[in-house]
Amino acid sequence: MKEYLQPGNFVDSAHPAVRAFSAEHARGADAREKAVSLYYAVRDRIRYNPFQNFLLDESYRGSACLERRMGWCVSKAALLASAARAAEIPRASHSPTSRTISQRPS
């Protein structure tokens, strides 16, 4: 379970802005309530914009989505996972895109 609390390249839960966002929006008595609160914060406060440069790693990083205050489905999911991990809520990120990115040659 510990691996789902660790920061990563795209689920960058150690980023100061992500930690601040998580601290502000993770509200509730238990992990489920906090996760739901974070979900609504990402959904309502981060504008959806599908027009991204998908060749840049920044297009996939949760902290970049937060700093721009806009993102697309994958970057918003990375932000949600990052914020959850920052709130000590174990969160895996399962998507074909994240698997493809991690397997992409340098």
N, CA, C and O atoms as CSV, one atom per row, in Angstrom:
chain,resi,resn,atom,element,x,y,z
A,1,MET,N,N,0.813,-1.194,0.000
A,1,MET,CA,C,0.000,0.000,0.000
A,1,MET,C,C,0.861,1.265,0.000
A,1,MET,O,O,0.436,2.310,-0.491
A,2,LYS,N,N,2.068,1.164,0.551
A,2,LYS,CA,C,2.952,2.328,0.627
A,2,LYS,C,C,3.302,2.898,-0.751
A,2,LYS,O,O,3.482,4.107,-0.903
A,3,GLU,N,N,3.397,2.019,-1.752
A,3,GLU,CA,C,3.749,2.492,-3.093
A,3,GLU,C,C,2.713,3.462,-3.636
A,3,GLU,O,O,3.037,4.298,-4.479
A,4,TYR,N,N,1.465,3.367,-3.167
A,4,TYR,CA,C,0.409,4.247,-3.637
A,4,TYR,C,C,0.375,5.575,-2.887
A,4,TYR,O,O,-0.515,6.394,-3.116
A,5,LEU,N,N,1.327,5.787,-2.004
A,5,LEU,CA,C,1.480,7.071,-1.323
A,5,LEU,C,C,2.718,7.821,-1.800
A,5,LEU,O,O,2.906,8.986,-1.450
A,6,GLN,N,N,3.560,7.171,-2.592
A,6,GLN,CA,C,4.821,7.761,-3.040
A,6,GLN,C,C,4.599,8.707,-4.220
A,6,GLN,O,O,3.782,8.422,-5.095
A,7,PRO,N,N,5.320,9.833,-4.251
A,7,PRO,CA,C,5.233,10.716,-5.417
A,7,PRO,C,C,5.902,10.081,-6.628
A,7,PRO,O,O,6.793,9.242,-6.495
A,8,GLY,N,N,5.466,10.486,-7.785
A,8,GLY,CA,C,6.038,10.004,-9.031
A,8,GLY,C,C,6.268,11.167,-9.983
A,8,GLY,O,O,6.096,12.330,-9.619
A,9,ASN,N,N,6.652,10.841,-11.187
A,9,ASN,CA,C,6.941,11.872,-12.168
A,9,ASN,C,C,5.691,12.660,-12.570
A,9,ASN,O,O,5.751,13.882,-12.702
A,10,PHE,N,N,4.584,11.988,-12.762
A,10,PHE,CA,C,3.356,12.652,-13.184
A,10,PHE,C,C,2.371,12.812,-12.027
A,10,PHE,O,O,1.618,13.785,-11.984
A,11,VAL,N,N,2.374,11.887,-11.113
A,11,VAL,CA,C,1.582,11.986,-9.884
A,11,VAL,C,C,2.537,12.546,-8.837
A,11,VAL,O,O,3.032,11.826,-7.969
A,12,ASP,N,N,2.781,13.843,-8.941
A,12,ASP,CA,C,3.836,14.499,-8.156
A,12,ASP,C,C,3.276,15.093,-6.860
A,12,ASP,O,O,3.163,16.309,-6.706
A,13,SER,N,N,2.937,14.207,-5.952
A,13,SER,CA,C,2.279,14.588,-4.701
A,13,SER,C,C,3.187,15.357,-3.738
A,13,SER,O,O,2.689,15.927,-2.767
A,14,ALA,N,N,4.477,15.391,-3.972
A,14,ALA,CA,C,5.387,16.139,-3.105
A,14,ALA,C,C,5.528,17.600,-3.542
A,14,ALA,O,O,6.162,18.393,-2.846
A,15,HIS,N,N,4.953,17.957,-4.668
A,15,HIS,CA,C,5.046,19.341,-5.159
A,15,HIS,C,C,4.342,20.278,-4.169
A,15,HIS,O,O,3.228,19.984,-3.736
A,16,PRO,N,N,4.977,21.403,-3.806
A,16,PRO,CA,C,4.389,22.304,-2.802
A,16,PRO,C,C,2.981,22.805,-3.164
A,16,PRO,O,O,2.126,22.914,-2.286
A,17,ALA,N,N,2.737,23.106,-4.423
A,17,ALA,CA,C,1.409,23.592,-4.812
A,17,ALA,C,C,0.356,22.493,-4.675
A,17,ALA,O,O,-0.780,22.763,-4.286
A,18,VAL,N,N,0.729,21.277,-4.990
A,18,VAL,CA,C,-0.196,20.139,-4.848
A,18,VAL,C,C,-0.493,19.900,-3.371
A,18,VAL,O,O,-1.639,19.651,-2.997
A,19,ARG,N,N,0.531,19.977,-2.542
A,19,ARG,CA,C,0.333,19.770,-1.106
A,19,ARG,C,C,-0.581,20.846,-0.523
A,19,ARG,O,O,-1.434,20.553,0.314
A,20,ALA,N,N,-0.401,22.092,-0.968
A,20,ALA,CA,C,-1.262,23.190,-0.489
A,20,ALA,C,C,-2.704,23.002,-0.961
A,20,ALA,O,O,-3.640,23.205,-0.188
A,21,PHE,N,N,-2.885,22.614,-2.229
A,21,PHE,CA,C,-4.218,22.361,-2.777
A,21,PHE,C,C,-4.897,21.241,-1.987
A,21,PHE,O,O,-6.071,21.344,-1.629
A,22,SER,N,N,-4.158,20.193,-1.727
A,22,SER,CA,C,-4.694,19.059,-0.984
A,22,SER,C,C,-5.083,19.470,0.439
A,22,SER,O,O,-6.160,19.113,0.914
A,23,ALA,N,N,-4.227,20.205,1.105
A,23,ALA,CA,C,-4.510,20.639,2.479
A,23,ALA,C,C,-5.754,21.518,2.528
A,23,ALA,O,O,-6.529,21.450,3.483
A,24,GLU,N,N,-5.943,22.330,1.518
A,24,GLU,CA,C,-7.095,23.230,1.472
A,24,GLU,C,C,-8.400,22.489,1.170
A,24,GLU,O,O,-9.451,22.835,1.709
A,25,HIS,N,N,-8.334,21.477,0.314
A,25,HIS,CA,C,-9.572,20.878,-0.202
A,25,HIS,C,C,-9.898,19.479,0.316
A,25,HIS,O,O,-11.003,18.993,0.074
A,26,ALA,N,N,-8.996,18.826,1.006
A,26,ALA,CA,C,-9.277,17.475,1.535
A,26,ALA,C,C,-10.052,17.615,2.836
A,26,ALA,O,O,-9.469,17.651,3.920
A,27,ARG,N,N,-11.353,17.691,2.715
A,27,ARG,CA,C,-12.228,17.893,3.871
A,27,ARG,C,C,-13.066,16.648,4.120
A,27,ARG,O,O,-13.571,16.024,3.187
A,28,GLY,N,N,-13.204,16.303,5.380
A,28,GLY,CA,C,-14.042,15.170,5.738
A,28,GLY,C,C,-13.499,14.441,6.939
A,28,GLY,O,O,-12.378,14.670,7.391
A,29,ALA,N,N,-14.346,13.541,7.448
A,29,ALA,CA,C,-13.999,12.790,8.650
A,29,ALA,C,C,-13.156,11.559,8.362
A,29,ALA,O,O,-12.449,11.070,9.243
A,30,ASP,N,N,-13.225,11.053,7.130
A,30,ASP,CA,C,-12.466,9.852,6.790
A,30,ASP,C,C,-11.894,9.982,5.375
A,30,ASP,O,O,-12.136,10.969,4.681
A,31,ALA,N,N,-11.136,8.975,4.967
A,31,ALA,CA,C,-10.463,9.020,3.659
A,31,ALA,C,C,-11.456,9.137,2.514
A,31,ALA,O,O,-11.198,9.852,1.545
A,32,ARG,N,N,-12.586,8.448,2.608
A,32,ARG,CA,C,-13.579,8.506,1.533
A,32,ARG,C,C,-14.123,9.922,1.367
A,32,ARG,O,O,-14.196,10.429,0.247
A,33,GLU,N,N,-14.499,10.557,2.459
A,33,GLU,CA,C,-15.026,11.924,2.391
A,33,GLU,C,C,-13.976,12.895,1.854
A,33,GLU,O,O,-14.297,13.789,1.071
A,34,LYS,N,N,-12.732,12.721,2.272
A,34,LYS,CA,C,-11.651,13.579,1.782
A,34,LYS,C,C,-11.436,13.375,0.285
A,34,LYS,O,O,-11.227,14.339,-0.451
A,35,ALA,N,N,-11.487,12.121,-0.165
A,35,ALA,CA,C,-11.311,11.827,-1.587
A,35,ALA,C,C,-12.431,12.449,-2.419
A,35,ALA,O,O,-12.174,12.997,-3.491
A,36,VAL,N,N,-13.649,12.368,-1.940
A,36,VAL,CA,C,-14.782,12.969,-2.648
A,36,VAL,C,C,-14.618,14.486,-2.693
A,36,VAL,O,O,-14.881,15.108,-3.722
A,37,SER,N,N,-14.193,15.073,-1.601
A,37,SER,CA,C,-13.964,16.512,-1.545
A,37,SER,C,C,-12.884,16.943,-2.549
A,37,SER,O,O,-13.027,17.960,-3.227
A,38,LEU,N,N,-11.812,16.162,-2.633
A,38,LEU,CA,C,-10.756,16.454,-3.611
A,38,LEU,C,C,-11.272,16.298,-5.037
A,38,LEU,O,O,-10.934,17.097,-5.910
A,39,TYR,N,N,-12.077,15.286,-5.274
A,39,TYR,CA,C,-12.665,15.084,-6.598
A,39,TYR,C,C,-13.437,16.324,-7.040
A,39,TYR,O,O,-13.246,16.816,-8.153
A,40,TYR,N,N,-14.308,16.828,-6.166
A,40,TYR,CA,C,-15.094,18.009,-6.519
A,40,TYR,C,C,-14.215,19.240,-6.710
A,40,TYR,O,O,-14.487,20.066,-7.582
A,41,ALA,N,N,-13.172,19.370,-5.909
A,41,ALA,CA,C,-12.262,20.515,-6.053
A,41,ALA,C,C,-11.570,20.493,-7.418
A,41,ALA,O,O,-11.475,21.525,-8.083
A,42,VAL,N,N,-11.088,19.324,-7.834
A,42,VAL,CA,C,-10.444,19.224,-9.152
A,42,VAL,C,C,-11.480,19.442,-10.248
A,42,VAL,O,O,-11.222,20.173,-11.205
A,43,ARG,N,N,-12.645,18.819,-10.120
A,43,ARG,CA,C,-13.675,18.950,-11.144
A,43,ARG,C,C,-14.126,20.400,-11.312
A,43,ARG,O,O,-14.280,20.873,-12.438
A,44,ASP,N,N,-14.340,21.109,-10.197
A,44,ASP,CA,C,-14.948,22.431,-10.249
A,44,ASP,C,C,-13.958,23.581,-10.352
A,44,ASP,O,O,-14.323,24.657,-10.827
A,45,ARG,N,N,-12.723,23.388,-9.923
A,45,ARG,CA,C,-11.764,24.494,-9.889
A,45,ARG,C,C,-10.736,24.465,-11.022
A,45,ARG,O,O,-10.052,25.457,-11.275
A,46,ILE,N,N,-10.636,23.340,-11.687
A,46,ILE,CA,C,-9.672,23.206,-12.786
A,46,ILE,C,C,-10.461,23.082,-14.087
A,46,ILE,O,O,-11.201,22.119,-14.285
A,47,ARG,N,N,-10.298,24.048,-14.954
A,47,ARG,CA,C,-11.052,24.076,-16.211
A,47,ARG,C,C,-10.586,22.954,-17.135
A,47,ARG,O,O,-9.392,22.669,-17.234
A,48,TYR,N,N,-11.543,22.327,-17.805
A,48,TYR,CA,C,-11.222,21.277,-18.774
A,48,TYR,C,C,-10.826,21.923,-20.093
A,48,TYR,O,O,-11.542,22.783,-20.607
A,49,ASN,N,N,-9.684,21.510,-20.641
A,49,ASN,CA,C,-9.216,22.006,-21.928
A,49,ASN,C,C,-8.515,20.857,-22.651
A,49,ASN,O,O,-7.398,20.483,-22.294
A,50,PRO,N,N,-9.174,20.301,-23.666
A,50,PRO,CA,C,-8.586,19.157,-24.367
A,50,PRO,C,C,-7.491,19.539,-25.356
A,50,PRO,O,O,-6.855,18.660,-25.939
A,51,PHE,N,N,-7.263,20.824,-25.554
A,51,PHE,CA,C,-6.279,21.265,-26.538
A,51,PHE,C,C,-4.924,21.449,-25.871
A,51,PHE,O,O,-4.549,22.555,-25.482
A,52,GLN,N,N,-4.200,20.346,-25.747
A,52,GLN,CA,C,-2.903,20.320,-25.080
A,52,GLN,C,C,-1.839,19.845,-26.068
A,52,GLN,O,O,-2.153,19.216,-27.079
A,53,ASN,N,N,-0.595,20.150,-25.769
A,53,ASN,CA,C,0.511,19.610,-26.544
A,53,ASN,C,C,0.877,18.267,-25.906
A,53,ASN,O,O,1.585,18.222,-24.900
A,54,PHE,N,N,0.396,17.193,-26.489
A,54,PHE,CA,C,0.566,15.871,-25.908
A,54,PHE,C,C,1.990,15.336,-26.028
A,54,PHE,O,O,2.290,14.263,-25.504
A,55,LEU,N,N,2.859,16.061,-26.701
A,55,LEU,CA,C,4.258,15.648,-26.817
A,55,LEU,C,C,5.084,16.085,-25.608
A,55,LEU,O,O,6.186,15.582,-25.388
A,56,LEU,N,N,4.552,17.013,-24.837
A,56,LEU,CA,C,5.264,17.510,-23.659
A,56,LEU,C,C,4.883,16.726,-22.415
A,56,LEU,O,O,3.704,16.462,-22.180
A,57,ASP,N,N,5.873,16.355,-21.621
A,57,ASP,CA,C,5.595,15.671,-20.360
A,57,ASP,C,C,4.708,16.512,-19.444
A,57,ASP,O,O,3.896,15.965,-18.698
A,58,GLU,N,N,4.855,17.824,-19.495
A,58,GLU,CA,C,4.059,18.721,-18.654
A,58,GLU,C,C,2.564,18.535,-18.871
A,58,GLU,O,O,1.774,18.802,-17.966
A,59,SER,N,N,2.166,18.086,-20.050
A,59,SER,CA,C,0.741,17.876,-20.340
A,59,SER,C,C,0.147,16.763,-19.494
A,59,SER,O,O,-1.074,16.636,-19.408
A,60,TYR,N,N,0.990,15.960,-18.872
A,60,TYR,CA,C,0.543,14.806,-18.103
A,60,TYR,C,C,0.726,14.979,-16.591
A,60,TYR,O,O,0.227,14.167,-15.812
A,61,ARG,N,N,1.425,16.016,-16.179
A,61,ARG,CA,C,1.813,16.190,-14.775
A,61,ARG,C,C,0.730,16.915,-13.981
A,61,ARG,O,O,0.226,17.955,-14.408
A,62,GLY,N,N,0.377,16.360,-12.827
A,62,GLY,CA,C,-0.665,16.948,-11.989
A,62,GLY,C,C,-0.358,18.366,-11.547
A,62,GLY,O,O,-1.246,19.218,-11.576
A,63,SER,N,N,0.872,18.646,-11.140
A,63,SER,CA,C,1.221,19.991,-10.665
A,63,SER,C,C,1.132,21.023,-11.783
A,63,SER,O,O,0.755,22.167,-11.530
A,64,ALA,N,N,1.467,20.644,-13.003
A,64,ALA,CA,C,1.369,21.578,-14.126
A,64,ALA,C,C,-0.091,21.915,-14.408
A,64,ALA,O,O,-0.419,23.060,-14.721
A,65,CYS,N,N,-0.952,20.932,-14.298
A,65,CYS,CA,C,-2.389,21.145,-14.461
A,65,CYS,C,C,-2.879,22.145,-13.407
A,65,CYS,O,O,-3.635,23.064,-13.724
A,66,LEU,N,N,-2.455,21.966,-12.178
A,66,LEU,CA,C,-2.847,22.863,-11.093
A,66,LEU,C,C,-2.326,24.274,-11.327
A,66,LEU,O,O,-3.066,25.242,-11.156
A,67,GLU,N,N,-1.072,24.401,-11.713
A,67,GLU,CA,C,-0.484,25.725,-11.921
A,67,GLU,C,C,-1.156,26.476,-13.069
A,67,GLU,O,O,-1.302,27.697,-13.011
A,68,ARG,N,N,-1.560,25.758,-14.103
A,68,ARG,CA,C,-2.259,26.393,-15.239
A,68,ARG,C,C,-3.740,26.607,-14.961
A,68,ARG,O,O,-4.406,27.375,-15.656
A,69,ARG,N,N,-4.253,25.922,-13.937
A,69,ARG,CA,C,-5.677,25.943,-13.600
A,69,ARG,C,C,-6.540,25.437,-14.751
A,69,ARG,O,O,-7.702,25.819,-14.893
A,70,MET,N,N,-5.947,24.570,-15.570
A,70,MET,CA,C,-6.684,23.898,-16.626
A,70,MET,C,C,-5.931,22.646,-17.019
A,70,MET,O,O,-4.719,22.539,-16.836
A,71,GLY,N,N,-6.679,21.700,-17.565
A,71,GLY,CA,C,-6.070,20.459,-17.995
A,71,GLY,C,C,-7.084,19.611,-18.734
A,71,GLY,O,O,-8.228,20.014,-18.946
A,72,TRP,N,N,-6.645,18.450,-19.113
A,72,TRP,CA,C,-7.523,17.509,-19.810
A,72,TRP,C,C,-7.688,16.307,-18.911
A,72,TRP,O,O,-7.172,16.306,-17.793
A,73,CYS,N,N,-8.387,15.289,-19.360
A,73,CYS,CA,C,-8.764,14.190,-18.467
A,73,CYS,C,C,-7.564,13.537,-17.784
A,73,CYS,O,O,-7.638,13.231,-16.594
A,74,VAL,N,N,-6.474,13.319,-18.493
A,74,VAL,CA,C,-5.326,12.627,-17.896
A,74,VAL,C,C,-4.607,13.517,-16.882
A,74,VAL,O,O,-4.248,13.049,-15.802
A,75,SER,N,N,-4.392,14.777,-17.208
A,75,SER,CA,C,-3.698,15.645,-16.253
A,75,SER,C,C,-4.565,15.943,-15.032
A,75,SER,O,O,-4.048,16.081,-13.924
A,76,LYS,N,N,-5.883,16.043,-15.227
A,76,LYS,CA,C,-6.768,16.237,-14.080
A,76,LYS,C,C,-6.788,14.988,-13.198
A,76,LYS,O,O,-6.852,15.097,-11.974
A,77,ALA,N,N,-6.733,13.809,-13.807
A,77,ALA,CA,C,-6.653,12.565,-13.031
A,77,ALA,C,C,-5.328,12.493,-12.270
A,77,ALA,O,O,-5.291,12.028,-11.131
A,78,ALA,N,N,-4.244,12.950,-12.894
A,78,ALA,CA,C,-2.940,12.979,-12.220
A,78,ALA,C,C,-2.976,13.945,-11.045
A,78,ALA,O,O,-2.399,13.665,-9.994
A,79,LEU,N,N,-3.651,15.083,-11.214
A,79,LEU,CA,C,-3.783,16.030,-10.107
A,79,LEU,C,C,-4.605,15.426,-8.975
A,79,LEU,O,O,-4.239,15.565,-7.807
A,80,LEU,N,N,-5.699,14.763,-9.299
A,80,LEU,CA,C,-6.513,14.131,-8.262
A,80,LEU,C,C,-5.703,13.067,-7.514
A,80,LEU,O,O,-5.747,13.006,-6.286
A,81,ALA,N,N,-4.974,12.239,-8.240
A,81,ALA,CA,C,-4.139,11.218,-7.604
A,81,ALA,C,C,-3.059,11.865,-6.745
A,81,ALA,O,O,-2.782,11.398,-5.640
A,82,SER,N,N,-2.451,12.932,-7.243
A,82,SER,CA,C,-1.407,13.639,-6.489
A,82,SER,C,C,-1.962,14.231,-5.201
A,82,SER,O,O,-1.359,14.092,-4.136
A,83,ALA,N,N,-3.111,14.889,-5.301
A,83,ALA,CA,C,-3.722,15.511,-4.124
A,83,ALA,C,C,-4.142,14.454,-3.110
A,83,ALA,O,O,-3.997,14.656,-1.905
A,84,ALA,N,N,-4.661,13.328,-3.593
A,84,ALA,CA,C,-5.053,12.243,-2.683
A,84,ALA,C,C,-3.839,11.696,-1.952
A,84,ALA,O,O,-3.880,11.500,-0.737
A,85,ARG,N,N,-2.770,11.452,-2.677
A,85,ARG,CA,C,-1.550,10.948,-2.032
A,85,ARG,C,C,-1.004,11.959,-1.029
A,85,ARG,O,O,-0.517,11.573,0.033
A,86,ALA,N,N,-1.080,13.245,-1.354
A,86,ALA,CA,C,-0.613,14.281,-0.435
A,86,ALA,C,C,-1.449,14.290,0.844
A,86,ALA,O,O,-0.965,14.685,1.904
A,87,ALA,N,N,-2.708,13.853,0.739
A,87,ALA,CA,C,-3.595,13.769,1.904
A,87,ALA,C,C,-3.491,12.409,2.594
A,87,ALA,O,O,-4.308,12.084,3.455
A,88,GLU,N,N,-2.484,11.613,2.216
A,88,GLU,CA,C,-2.255,10.284,2.794
A,88,GLU,C,C,-3.366,9.294,2.446
A,88,GLU,O,O,-3.644,8.367,3.206
A,89,ILE,N,N,-3.991,9.501,1.295
A,89,ILE,CA,C,-4.990,8.568,0.786
A,89,ILE,C,C,-4.305,7.758,-0.312
A,89,ILE,O,O,-3.962,8.317,-1.354
A,90,PRO,N,N,-4.098,6.467,-0.111
A,90,PRO,CA,C,-3.430,5.668,-1.146
A,90,PRO,C,C,-4.208,5.743,-2.450
A,90,PRO,O,O,-5.422,5.541,-2.475
A,91,ARG,N,N,-3.500,6.034,-3.524
A,91,ARG,CA,C,-4.166,6.217,-4.809
A,91,ARG,C,C,-3.291,5.671,-5.915
A,91,ARG,O,O,-2.156,6.110,-6.105
A,92,ALA,N,N,-3.834,4.705,-6.646
A,92,ALA,CA,C,-3.159,4.196,-7.839
A,92,ALA,C,C,-3.671,4.971,-9.030
A,92,ALA,O,O,-4.772,5.521,-9.005
A,93,SER,N,N,-2.878,5.009,-10.054
A,93,SER,CA,C,-3.299,5.654,-11.289
A,93,SER,C,C,-3.237,4.614,-12.385
A,93,SER,O,O,-2.152,4.251,-12.839
A,94,HIS,N,N,-4.388,4.134,-12.813
A,94,HIS,CA,C,-4.458,3.089,-13.827
A,94,HIS,C,C,-5.043,3.666,-15.099
A,94,HIS,O,O,-6.239,3.949,-15.174
A,95,SER,N,N,-4.208,3.835,-16.082
A,95,SER,CA,C,-4.712,4.251,-17.395
A,95,SER,C,C,-3.734,3.784,-18.452
A,95,SER,O,O,-2.532,3.713,-18.196
A,96,PRO,N,N,-4.226,3.469,-19.623
A,96,PRO,CA,C,-3.315,3.080,-20.710
A,96,PRO,C,C,-2.311,4.172,-21.019
A,96,PRO,O,O,-1.172,3.889,-21.390
A,97,THR,N,N,-2.737,5.435,-20.866
A,97,THR,CA,C,-1.841,6.543,-21.169
A,97,THR,C,C,-0.665,6.571,-20.214
A,97,THR,O,O,0.476,6.731,-20.648
A,98,SER,N,N,-0.920,6.419,-18.912
A,98,SER,CA,C,0.189,6.475,-17.960
A,98,SER,C,C,1.141,5.300,-18.165
A,98,SER,O,O,2.349,5.436,-17.976
A,99,ARG,N,N,0.602,4.158,-18.548
A,99,ARG,CA,C,1.451,2.999,-18.821
A,99,ARG,C,C,2.314,3.285,-20.054
A,99,ARG,O,O,3.503,2.966,-20.068
A,100,THR,N,N,1.723,3.880,-21.077
A,100,THR,CA,C,2.455,4.201,-22.304
A,100,THR,C,C,3.562,5.209,-22.012
A,100,THR,O,O,4.679,5.065,-22.510
A,101,ILE,N,N,3.261,6.229,-21.209
A,101,ILE,CA,C,4.256,7.246,-20.890
A,101,ILE,C,C,5.435,6.624,-20.152
A,101,ILE,O,O,6.590,6.921,-20.458
A,102,SER,N,N,5.143,5.756,-19.173
A,102,SER,CA,C,6.228,5.189,-18.398
A,102,SER,C,C,7.088,4.237,-19.214
A,102,SER,O,O,8.237,3.982,-18.856
A,103,GLN,N,N,6.547,3.709,-20.305
A,103,GLN,CA,C,7.310,2.779,-21.136
A,103,GLN,C,C,7.970,3.470,-22.330
A,103,GLN,O,O,8.713,2.844,-23.086
A,104,ARG,N,N,7.696,4.752,-22.492
A,104,ARG,CA,C,8.251,5.482,-23.619
A,104,ARG,C,C,9.755,5.635,-23.470
A,104,ARG,O,O,10.223,5.989,-22.387
A,105,PRO,N,N,10.529,5.381,-24.519
A,105,PRO,CA,C,11.981,5.515,-24.422
A,105,PRO,C,C,12.393,6.964,-24.174
A,105,PRO,O,O,11.713,7.894,-24.607
A,106,SER,N,N,13.488,7.143,-23.492
A,106,SER,CA,C,13.967,8.502,-23.188
A,106,SER,C,C,14.571,9.164,-24.399
A,106,SER,O,O,15.022,10.307,-24.318
